[in-house]
């Protein structure tokens, strides 16, 4: 087991549990489950042809591990804020995973559901990230490794440079890798640092998950922009599903497609996000934006999304903002968790902020 005295652990909120309504939960789950068949839809793939990198041409039928769907809850139901391609937050320290609600959608234990995501063919696994021991989620990665080792797998926690490319694939030490659990955020394997990973992946010599195809078709915020383009989803899905997606996903556009002067006047109604980053990095609320910052935004790589305020929760005379994350493997729900924070964007710097377990109530 892992000693927390030697490790950073995920921050737990002062409030241990939060209740969410069954109706909200079912809408979030319905949306998250709808995304996997959309990713498999030939009309959708053809509509995006030319926008997808070459690395997105692998792992066609494979669900992506721990796709994270983040929602704000409103009086009119949940609204999607972001899709994370390698969502973390389930390990909470003390050799414990985040407590899960007792609902029929979550059968077995969380550990069993996690192990089920890793194919039986993955007997030799690398968990990979940039400067992995310095990552905030490193203790969580260690715990994934411990869980996989208990099931008889060989697991390495590595930086990209710890992996060697040989004639028949990728190796760590003298062990050939079957698969890489990728926590690195170069989702398309574009950087020189991951060139050897890209070569082996494109040659079919190693499996990678989460994988570039999943990010290209779902995780890239440009896809949410595409969902709001008239006609694209309409040729892919029944009209009721298109209406549902646009109900859950707040209106979103590329900054380059907006009238700059009009947008500045209406900026308080919008939030500005880098299309290719994740986890709230680079996000600026329009109401907190200066004209200088506005003018500095790269219109080709910035998305503009209708602002949806997070829920508010009171605890010990303090008000916290709150959102919900569903962790998915294809259409299968793996886990749920909530986050409490203060300030403009999600962070756990303030006392009382952190991860919180959820109850689903009627």
Phi, psi and omega per residue, in radians:
X1 nan 2.876 -3.036
X2 -1.691 2.336 3.117
X3 -1.545 2.047 3.134
X4 -1.205 -0.300 3.111
X5 -1.153 -0.338 -3.110
X6 -1.805 -0.039 -2.934
X7 -2.331 2.698 2.888
X8 -1.314 2.609 3.051
X9 -2.285 2.796 3.119
X10 -1.096 2.486 -3.101
X11 -1.320 2.215 3.068
X12 -1.701 2.454 3.137
X13 -1.234 2.752 3.094
X14 -1.100 -0.600 3.090
X15 -1.496 2.155 -2.972
X16 -1.339 -0.646 -3.076
X17 -2.443 2.624 3.066
X18 -2.274 2.418 3.082
X19 -1.546 2.383 2.957
X20 -2.182 2.655 -3.065
X21 -1.330 2.604 3.117
X22 -1.048 -0.689 3.138
X23 -1.086 -0.796 3.095
X24 -1.070 -0.780 -3.137
X25 -1.046 -0.776 -3.102
X26 -1.168 -0.600 3.069
X27 -1.169 -0.745 3.114
X28 -1.099 -0.729 -3.138
X29 -1.204 -0.706 3.096
X30 -1.034 -0.785 3.121
X31 -1.097 -0.849 -3.077
X32 -1.088 -0.663 3.108
X33 -1.226 -0.520 3.140
X34 -1.189 -0.445 -3.066
X35 -1.186 -0.605 -3.095
X36 -1.159 -0.881 3.072
X37 -1.113 -0.493 3.054
X38 -1.097 -0.726 3.139
X39 -1.107 -0.435 -3.136
X40 -1.607 -0.110 -2.987
X41 -1.292 2.135 -3.081
X42 -1.100 -0.652 3.120
X43 -1.115 -0.703 3.120
X44 -1.116 -0.804 -3.124
X45 -1.106 -0.740 3.129
X46 -1.139 -0.655 3.141
X47 -1.133 -0.468 -3.112
X48 -1.690 0.016 -3.106
X49 -0.999 2.369 -3.083
X50 1.701 -0.356 3.095
X51 -1.726 -0.195 -3.013
X52 -1.745 2.403 3.119
X53 -1.275 2.864 -3.112
X54 -1.096 -0.523 -3.137
X55 -1.211 -0.248 3.118
X56 -1.375 0.054 -3.093
X57 -1.635 0.204 3.106
X58 -2.037 2.900 3.086
X59 1.058 0.785 -3.019
X60 -0.983 -0.837 -3.023
X61 -1.725 0.067 -3.018
X62 -1.519 2.190 2.986
X63 -1.118 2.601 3.119
X64 -1.558 2.346 -3.087
X65 -1.199 2.338 3.005
X66 0.894 0.903 2.937
X67 -1.168 2.224 -3.096
X68 -1.832 2.119 3.100
X69 -1.884 1.994 -3.055
X70 -1.784 2.291 -3.060
X71 -2.269 2.537 2.829
X72 -1.719 2.472 3.118
X73 -1.715 2.227 -3.115
X74 -2.129 3.029 3.092
X75 -1.124 -0.356 3.138
X76 -1.834 0.381 3.099
X77 1.770 3.120 -3.086
X78 -1.270 2.649 3.060
X79 -2.288 2.290 3.125
X80 -1.223 2.318 3.080
X81 -1.852 -0.693 -3.054
X82 -2.826 2.645 2.957
X83 -1.983 2.164 -3.131
X84 -1.801 2.290 -3.073
X85 -1.448 -0.289 3.075
X86 -2.527 1.176 -3.007
X87 -1.198 2.383 3.063
X88 -2.011 -3.047 3.051
X89 1.986 0.050 -3.039
X90 -1.537 -0.450 3.105
X91 -1.543 2.237 -3.008
X92 -2.023 0.152 3.128
X93 1.629 2.954 3.132
X94 1.087 0.536 -3.079
X95 0.973 0.673 -3.090
X96 -2.253 2.515 2.958
X97 -1.668 2.832 3.100
X98 -1.010 2.233 3.098
X99 -1.037 2.393 -3.099
X100 -1.938 2.612 -3.140
X101 -1.196 2.646 3.120
X102 -1.490 1.477 -3.114
X103 -2.284 2.720 -3.067
X104 -1.149 -0.435 -3.122
X105 -1.244 -0.232 -3.140
X106 -2.070 1.412 3.087
X107 -1.474 2.862 -3.085
X108 1.095 -3.051 3.095
X109 -1.566 2.850 3.090
X110 -1.055 -0.713 3.125
X111 -1.039 -0.723 3.131
X112 -1.149 -0.683 3.131
X113 -1.177 -0.670 3.104
X114 -1.105 -0.840 -3.121
X115 -1.071 -0.597 -3.122
X116 -1.120 -0.421 3.118
X117 -1.181 -0.522 -3.053
X118 -1.521 2.041 -3.087
X119 -1.015 2.638 3.123
X120 -1.082 -0.430 3.131
X121 -1.273 -0.241 3.109
X122 -1.514 1.434 3.091
X123 -1.617 -0.437 3.086
X124 -2.119 2.028 -2.930
X125 -2.244 2.413 2.938
X126 -1.908 2.260 2.926
X127 -1.685 2.033 -2.913
X128 -2.116 2.394 2.986
X129 -2.699 2.878 3.073
X130 -1.282 2.260 -3.100
X131 0.751 1.044 -2.897
X132 -1.012 -0.673 -3.090
X133 -1.238 -0.259 3.125
X134 -1.644 -0.092 -3.092
X135 -1.263 2.490 3.104
X136 -1.016 -0.620 -3.100
X137 -1.589 0.237 -3.132
X138 -1.005 -0.740 3.095
X139 -1.026 -0.639 3.096
X140 -1.132 -0.735 3.111
X141 -1.101 -0.662 3.072
X142 -1.072 -0.648 -3.105
X143 -1.293 -0.609 2.994
X144 -1.035 -0.768 3.134
X145 -1.051 -0.778 3.137
X146 -1.074 -0.734 -3.134
X147 -1.121 -0.769 3.139
X148 -1.163 -0.657 3.114
X149 -1.135 -0.629 3.105
X150 -1.091 -0.446 3.134
X151 -1.573 0.115 3.042
X152 1.687 0.117 3.137
X153 -1.505 2.731 2.963
X154 -1.670 2.205 -3.016
X155 -2.316 2.347 3.073
X156 -2.076 2.432 2.992
X157 -1.792 1.992 -2.905
X158 -2.440 2.742 2.845
X159 -1.495 2.802 3.114
X160 -0.963 -0.645 -3.091
X161 -1.255 -0.189 3.076
X162 -1.404 -0.144 -3.118
X163 -1.770 2.303 -3.127
X164 -1.929 2.411 3.056
X165 -1.589 2.161 3.058
X166 -2.115 -3.119 -3.027
X167 -1.049 -0.548 -3.059
X168 -1.931 0.232 3.089
X169 2.481 -2.747 -3.086
X170 -1.827 2.517 -3.099
X171 -2.308 2.557 2.856
X172 -2.079 2.147 -2.990
X173 0.991 -2.108 3.139
X174 -1.895 0.224 -3.037
X175 -1.790 2.151 3.068
X176 -1.315 2.378 -3.077
X177 -1.544 2.356 2.991
X178 -1.485 -0.669 -3.074
X179 -2.687 2.745 3.079
X180 -2.115 2.134 2.952
X181 -1.469 1.867 -2.913
X182 -1.632 1.920 3.041
X183 -1.760 0.039 3.104
X184 -1.279 2.587 -3.074
X185 -1.747 0.150 2.915
X186 -1.459 1.398 -2.955
X187 -1.116 -0.508 -3.088
X188 -1.695 0.087 3.120
X189 1.038 0.746 -3.047
X190 -1.526 -0.452 -2.998
X191 -1.403 2.761 3.085
X192 -1.038 -0.574 -3.124
X193 -1.019 -0.547 -3.081
X194 -1.915 0.269 -3.088
X195 -1.027 -0.697 -3.125
X196 -1.221 -0.589 3.072
X197 -1.146 -0.760 3.126
X198 -1.028 -0.801 -3.124
X199 -1.020 -0.871 -3.124
X200 -1.141 -0.690 3.138
X201 -1.121 -0.817 -3.120
X202 -1.187 -0.433 3.088
X203 -1.508 -0.004 3.140
X204 1.268 0.409 -3.085
X205 -1.643 -0.145 3.099
X206 -2.681 2.555 3.031
X207 -1.611 2.620 -3.096
X208 -2.371 2.311 3.132
X209 -2.720 2.290 -0.081
X210 -1.008 2.643 -2.966
X211 -2.091 2.814 -3.045
X212 -1.015 -0.618 -3.093
X213 -1.085 -0.697 -3.125
X214 -1.148 -0.732 3.106
X215 -1.151 -0.736 -3.101
X216 -1.100 -0.651 -3.041
X217 -1.601 -0.341 -3.086
X218 -2.337 -0.812 -2.949
X219 -1.311 -0.542 3.111
X220 -1.119 2.196 -3.096
X221 -1.095 -0.305 3.060
X222 -1.099 -0.435 3.109
X223 -1.177 -0.660 3.081
X224 -1.084 -0.615 3.043
X225 -1.076 -0.777 3.126
X226 -1.053 -0.647 -3.133
X227 -1.109 -0.422 3.113
X228 -1.608 -0.068 3.055
X229 -1.306 2.212 -3.117
X230 -1.024 2.227 3.027
X231 1.747 -0.490 -3.036
X232 -1.152 -0.983 3.139
X233 -1.203 -0.459 -3.042
X234 -1.119 -0.466 3.109
X235 -1.568 -0.064 -3.077
X236 -1.830 -0.585 -2.922
X237 -2.359 2.763 3.000
X238 -1.034 2.661 -3.072
X239 -0.993 -0.637 -3.114
X240 -1.145 -0.618 3.116
X241 -1.247 -0.656 3.094
X242 -1.099 -0.785 3.110
X243 -1.071 -0.707 -3.117
X244 -1.136 -0.795 -3.141
X245 -1.051 -0.785 -3.106
X246 -1.288 -0.327 3.011
X247 -1.304 -0.678 -3.089
X248 -1.414 -0.627 -3.091
X249 -1.616 2.015 3.118
X250 -1.039 2.587 -3.138
X251 -0.852 2.362 -3.040
X252 -2.610 2.482 -3.108
X253 -2.504 2.803 2.927
X254 -1.307 2.439 3.135
X255 -1.002 -0.602 -3.122
X256 -1.098 -0.401 -3.115
X257 -1.602 0.014 -3.066
X258 -1.756 2.675 2.993
X259 -1.330 1.971 -3.001
X260 -1.040 -0.797 -3.094
X261 -1.149 -0.732 3.140
X262 -1.172 -0.691 -3.137
X263 -1.132 -0.690 3.109
X264 -1.071 -0.700 3.132
X265 -1.140 -0.588 -3.067
X266 -1.790 0.245 -2.954
X267 -0.994 -0.511 -3.087
X268 -1.164 -0.287 3.135
X269 -1.597 0.035 -3.027
X270 -2.262 2.798 3.013
X271 -2.187 2.464 -3.019
X272 -1.924 2.233 -3.039
X273 -2.374 2.466 2.949
X274 -1.139 2.338 -3.085
X275 -1.145 -0.548 -2.966
X276 -1.933 0.359 3.054
X277 -2.062 3.069 -3.006
X278 -2.556 3.010 3.031
X279 1.156 0.461 3.113
X280 1.410 0.041 -3.107
X281 -1.243 2.261 3.103
X282 1.374 0.075 -3.119
X283 -1.373 2.343 3.116
X284 -2.308 2.222 3.037
X285 -1.306 2.383 -3.136
X286 -1.001 -0.630 -3.107
X287 -1.201 -0.280 -3.131
X288 -1.903 0.185 -3.002
X289 -1.702 2.366 3.039
X290 -1.470 2.804 3.102
X291 -1.109 -0.626 3.121
X292 -1.088 -0.775 3.121
X293 -1.143 -0.725 3.126
X294 -1.016 -0.816 -3.108
X295 -1.194 -0.365 -3.089
X296 -1.515 -0.175 -3.075
X297 -1.154 2.443 3.078
X298 -1.410 1.903 -3.025
X299 -1.138 -0.424 -3.104
X300 -1.425 -0.290 -3.072
X301 -2.197 0.232 -3.134
X302 -2.019 2.320 3.034
X303 -1.812 2.654 -3.125
X304 -2.125 2.009 -3.044
X305 -2.068 2.450 3.087
X306 -0.988 2.241 -3.067
X307 -1.246 2.255 3.050
X308 -2.129 1.995 -3.104
X309 -1.157 2.438 3.049
X310 -1.215 2.841 3.043
X311 -1.100 2.769 3.070
X312 -2.018 2.326 3.111
X313 -2.228 2.298 3.111
X314 -1.695 2.303 3.089
X315 -2.556 2.109 3.131
X316 0.873 0.899 3.066
X317 1.122 0.308 3.087
X318 -2.118 2.417 3.137
X319 -1.698 2.257 3.110
X320 -2.093 2.590 2.947
X321 -1.504 2.707 -2.958
X322 -2.524 2.375 2.959
X323 -2.430 3.019 -3.024
X324 -2.193 2.399 3.055
X325 -2.093 2.264 2.961
X326 -1.810 2.282 3.107
X327 -1.773 2.125 -3.018
X328 -2.131 2.683 2.944
X329 -2.261 1.639 -2.961
X330 1.152 -2.201 3.112
X331 -1.610 0.056 -3.091
X332 -1.645 2.206 3.051
X333 -1.346 2.182 3.121
X334 -1.689 -0.727 -3.067
X335 -2.892 2.907 3.008
X336 -2.371 2.646 3.087
X337 -2.732 2.779 3.057
X338 -2.084 2.858 3.083
X339 -2.289 2.375 3.050
X340 -2.004 2.414 3.112
X341 -2.757 2.973 3.019
X342 -2.181 2.810 -3.120
X343 1.744 -3.029 -3.014
X344 -1.356 -0.727 -3.116
X345 -2.198 2.856 -3.041
X346 -1.061 2.107 3.016
X347 -2.774 2.809 -3.074
X348 -1.999 0.504 -3.095
X349 -1.301 -0.554 -3.053
X350 -1.460 2.575 3.102
X351 -0.976 2.404 3.121
X352 1.573 -0.269 3.125
X353 -1.374 2.739 3.073
X354 2.581 -2.975 3.119
X355 -1.334 2.577 -3.116
X356 -2.484 2.479 3.104
X357 -1.398 2.790 -3.042
X358 -2.094 2.569 2.904
X359 -1.989 2.427 3.070
X360 -1.785 2.069 -3.043
X361 -2.073 2.622 3.110
X362 -1.254 nan nan
